Amino acid sequence: MSEKTQTILIGALSILTLSAGFLGLLFIFPLLETERVEDLIRTGFIFLASAIFFSSGVVSLAIIKKRKRH
């Protein structure tokens, strides 16, 4: 696999990961209005996973852009 193909594939996966994290963050907003502690704990785990997905997508896109400059 050539370097250009790898860069395109990693870029697409980065955007997909970033989008999944963003959609997860949007998904939890209605769940925050509950009064049950169990639901709030579940929402916290969803928030944490979504934040990890979003930030890893951003970091991988930044690494790809930095490699293209050099």
NORVENKA-V759538 format. One record per residue. SS is DSSP state (helix for helix, strand for strand, loop for the rest). PSI is psi in degrees with one decimal (NA if undefined). NEAR is the number of other C-alpha atoms within 10 Angstrom. Layout:
BEGIN
ss->(SS	SS)
psi->(PSI	PSI)
near->(NEAR	NEAR)
END
This chain:
BEGIN
ss->(loop	loop	helix	helix	helix	helix	helix	helix	helix	helix	helix	helix	helix	helix	helix	helix	helix	helix	helix	helix	helix	helix	helix	helix	helix	helix	helix	helix	loop	helix	helix	helix	helix	loop	loop	loop	helix	helix	helix	helix	helix	helix	helix	helix	helix	helix	helix	helix	helix	helix	helix	helix	helix	helix	helix	helix	helix	helix	helix	helix	helix	helix	helix	helix	helix	helix	helix	helix	helix	loop)
psi->(131.4	164.9	-35.2	-41.6	-40.4	-41.8	-41.7	-42.9	-44.7	-37.3	-42.4	-41.6	-34.5	-43.5	-38.1	-43.1	-42.6	-42.3	-39.9	-40.5	-41.4	-43.6	-35.4	-39.8	-37.4	-33.4	-31.3	-13.7	-45.5	-24.4	-13.7	-11.6	4.3	158.1	-5.9	133.1	-36.9	-40.3	-36.4	-36.9	-43.2	-41.6	-37.1	-40.6	-40.0	-41.5	-44.6	-45.4	-42.0	-40.1	-37.9	-44.5	-46.9	-47.5	-35.6	-33.8	-42.1	-43.8	-43.6	-35.9	-37.5	-39.3	-41.7	-43.6	-37.3	-37.9	-33.6	-30.5	-31.8	NA)
near->(5	6	8	10	10	11	16	12	11	16	19	14	15	23	17	15	21	24	16	18	24	17	13	19	19	12	15	17	11	9	13	15	10	11	9	9	9	10	14	16	12	14	20	15	12	17	20	15	15	24	18	15	21	23	16	17	23	15	13	18	20	14	11	15	13	10	10	10	6	5)
END
